[in-house]
Amino acid sequence: MPSECQLFGTLGCHLCELAEAEVMPLVEHGLVVELVDIAENEACFDSYELRIPVLRRIDTGAELDWPFDSEQVVAFLR
């Protein structure tokens, strides 16, 4: 599993909260997750406003769009 990823979302987004709940337990296994609020960056907002939540691998740039569960996250990060 890569050591770093980004989770794109925004405050008040119920789906983003669900995605965070799937991803954050993996921190205990060495995953570093950067939570990126798309409202704070115009380029991120333009790219992700209709897609959030989105999980992005730092090493490859590959993205996993919602919906996903923890098993799908683990498979995506392999």
Buried (B, 14 or more C-beta within 10 A) or exposed (E): BBEEBBBBBBEEBEEBEBBBEBBBEBEEEEBEBEBBBBBEEEEBBEBBEEEBBBBBBEEEEEBBEBEBEEEEBEEBBE
